Amino acid sequence: MIIGCPKEIKVQEYRVGLTPANVQSYVEAGHTVYIEHNAGTEIGFTDDAYQAAGAILTDKSTLFARSEMIIKVKEPIECEYNYFRENQILYTYLHLAADKSLTNMLLERKVQSIAYETIRTPSGLPCLAPMSAIAGRLATLEAAKFIQKTFGGTGVLLSGTAGTPKAKVVILGAGVVGLNAAQIAMGIGADVTILDINTARLAYIDQIFGMQIKTLTSSRGNILSLLPDADVIIGAVLIPGAKAPHLLRKTDLKLMKKGAVLVDVAIDQGGCFETSKATTHNDPIYELDGVIHYCVANMPGCVARTSTLGLTDSTLEFGLKIAALGVKDACLSDPALLQGLNTYNGKCTFKGVSDAFDLEYTEPQLALK
Ligand SMILES: NC(=O)c1ccc[n+]([C@@H]2O[C@H](COP(=O)([O-])OP(=O)(O)OC[C@H]3O[C@@H](n4cnc5c(N)ncnc54)[C@H](O)[C@@H]3O)[C@@H](O)[C@H]2O)c1
């Protein structure tokens, strides 16, 4: 198969879909790989290293024109739409339930799209987990920064010091993001409460943290009870492939301290606070009703080298399978990949996406026939 990996063009996005080591794996398996000039230069993957691994360096237009499969990191943005053509394979993060225009483009152009974040094995979401781990750890670090007075925060140190109170950190969602956010918050020495609707997950968190963080069932009442004292709230919920539920309403902000910080990690699925709107690494926060909002949709992008290594380790195996068999046979032979299929031949094959936009849903097995 002919594979192309373009340079990412979102603001402050330095991750890249393939490392030189990945290129070597594809080339050794008999595939041709095009890499856009300088796709990984900013994070230490030089054009020379790609070439030495067997890649052909080229410009964006040639890459898209020649490649049967495009491997990216972030969902295409509007200025990239025109590069796609019928039956081209797109293997990347997509988050379609939060992006109607991209969904329409993929359906109209009959792109075969596989979303990293919906590939699902019995143990979870293998291509989302590495980024979630990074985003969770960063969420606490970013909160620790933006709660400082210089940024308009309450001016507390998350750990407190001997004789001063610890900051109260509330984490909504105890999945991969939530657990990693909790690890850093606890490591820093904050007072941590984590909520989830999944009580088995809360029991697991209780065990691994040796009962040192508070766990609570996620209900409207429990969330409201925590708002007046919270210094930081981290939103880390996920209903796979669907828009995030709004766990905080605009009116709830009035219950919070002036200068408290909300970090909405779930912003890539539309956000789990009603008042969230996506921000960028260049301008990461805004204040609303006295509460600071941090809603960067590509948080791991700021630690792009670690993120690229973590991401590509998890996407390589599935990517090699698609390259060897094509989308149809790869998906039919692998139930995890089948769940990654979001659009095929103009049909929407992911329920969360069709529900989000009232589109006709086609079972992936049927669409592939
Ligand atoms: N902004 C970024 O850069 C970035 C990076 C990585 C992941 N994410 C996003 O972070 C979110 C979480 O990802 P994850 O990998 O931790 O998912 P996960 O599936 O591991 O965990 C999600 C958790 O949310 C819980 N949940 C669902 N509804 C809930 C509710 N009403 N109240 C409390 N908990 C609820 C689930 O039970 C689950 O434990 C996703 O939206 C993901 O796309 C964002």
The ligand as a Tripos MOL2 file, in Angstrom:
@<TRIPOS>MOLECULE
LIG
   44    48     1     0     0
SMALL
NO_CHARGES

@<TRIPOS>ATOM
      1 N1         -8.0230   17.5190   25.4670 N.am      1 LIG1
      2 C1         -7.1400   16.5940   25.1440 C.2       1 LIG1
      3 O1         -6.0530   16.8990   24.6630 O.2       1 LIG1
      4 C2         -7.4410   15.1510   25.3800 C.ar      1 LIG1
      5 C3         -6.4360   14.1780   25.3360 C.ar      1 LIG1
      6 C4         -6.7590   12.8340   25.6230 C.ar      1 LIG1
      7 C5         -8.0730   12.4970   25.9320 C.ar      1 LIG1
      8 N2         -9.0290   13.4800   25.9310 N.ar      1 LIG1
      9 C6        -10.4200   13.2210   26.2660 C.3       1 LIG1
     10 O2        -10.5530   12.9720   27.6620 O.3       1 LIG1
     11 C7        -11.7740   12.2870   27.8830 C.3       1 LIG1
     12 C8        -11.5660   11.1170   28.8380 C.3       1 LIG1
     13 O3        -10.7690   10.1280   28.1830 O.3       1 LIG1
     14 P1        -10.3580    8.7710   28.9070 P.3       1 LIG1
     15 O4         -9.3690    8.0990   28.0280 O.co2     1 LIG1
     16 O5        -10.0370    9.0100   30.3220 O.co2     1 LIG1
     17 O6        -11.7030    7.9370   28.8260 O.3       1 LIG1
     18 P2        -12.0670    6.6290   29.7150 P.3       1 LIG1
     19 O7        -13.0870    5.8960   28.9380 O.co2     1 LIG1
     20 O8        -10.8430    5.9300   30.1540 O.co2     1 LIG1
     21 O9        -12.7220    7.2740   31.0090 O.3       1 LIG1
     22 C9        -13.9140    8.0100   30.9670 C.3       1 LIG1
     23 C10       -14.5970    7.8170   32.2860 C.3       1 LIG1
     24 O10       -15.7110    8.7080   32.3110 O.3       1 LIG1
     25 C11       -16.6960    8.0610   33.1080 C.3       1 LIG1
     26 N3        -17.9730    8.7290   32.9700 N.ar      1 LIG1
     27 C12       -18.8870    8.6680   31.9700 C.ar      1 LIG1
     28 N4        -19.9450    9.4490   32.2700 N.ar      1 LIG1
     29 C13       -19.6870   10.0080   33.4780 C.ar      1 LIG1
     30 C14       -20.3930   10.9230   34.3200 C.ar      1 LIG1
     31 N5        -21.6020   11.3750   34.0070 N.pl3     1 LIG1
     32 N6        -19.8070   11.2750   35.4920 N.ar      1 LIG1
     33 C15       -18.5840   10.8250   35.8400 C.ar      1 LIG1
     34 N7        -17.8800    9.9390   35.1000 N.ar      1 LIG1
     35 C16       -18.4330    9.5530   33.9290 C.ar      1 LIG1
     36 C17       -16.6570    6.6150   32.5900 C.3       1 LIG1
     37 O11       -17.2970    5.7360   33.4880 O.3       1 LIG1
     38 C18       -15.1560    6.4070   32.4900 C.3       1 LIG1
     39 O12       -14.6020    5.8320   33.6720 O.3       1 LIG1
     40 C19       -12.2610   11.8760   26.4860 C.3       1 LIG1
     41 O13       -13.2360   12.7980   26.0290 O.3       1 LIG1
     42 C20       -11.0340   11.9880   25.6340 C.3       1 LIG1
     43 O14       -11.3250   12.1900   24.2590 O.3       1 LIG1
     44 C21        -8.7320   14.7770   25.6550 C.ar      1 LIG1
@<TRIPOS>BOND
     1     1     2 1
     2     2     3 2
     3     2     4 1
     4     4     5 ar
     5     4    44 ar
     6     5     6 ar
     7     6     7 ar
     8     7     8 ar
     9     8     9 1
    10     8    44 ar
    11     9    10 1
    12     9    42 1
    13    10    11 1
    14    11    12 1
    15    11    40 1
    16    12    13 1
    17    13    14 1
    18    14    15 2
    19    14    16 1
    20    14    17 1
    21    17    18 1
    22    18    19 2
    23    18    20 1
    24    18    21 1
    25    21    22 1
    26    22    23 1
    27    23    24 1
    28    23    38 1
    29    24    25 1
    30    25    26 1
    31    25    36 1
    32    26    27 ar
    33    26    35 ar
    34    27    28 ar
    35    28    29 ar
    36    29    30 ar
    37    29    35 ar
    38    30    31 1
    39    30    32 ar
    40    32    33 ar
    41    33    34 ar
    42    34    35 ar
    43    36    37 1
    44    36    38 1
    45    38    39 1
    46    40    41 1
    47    40    42 1
    48    42    43 1
@<TRIPOS>SUBSTRUCTURE
     1 LIG1         1 GROUP 0 **** ****
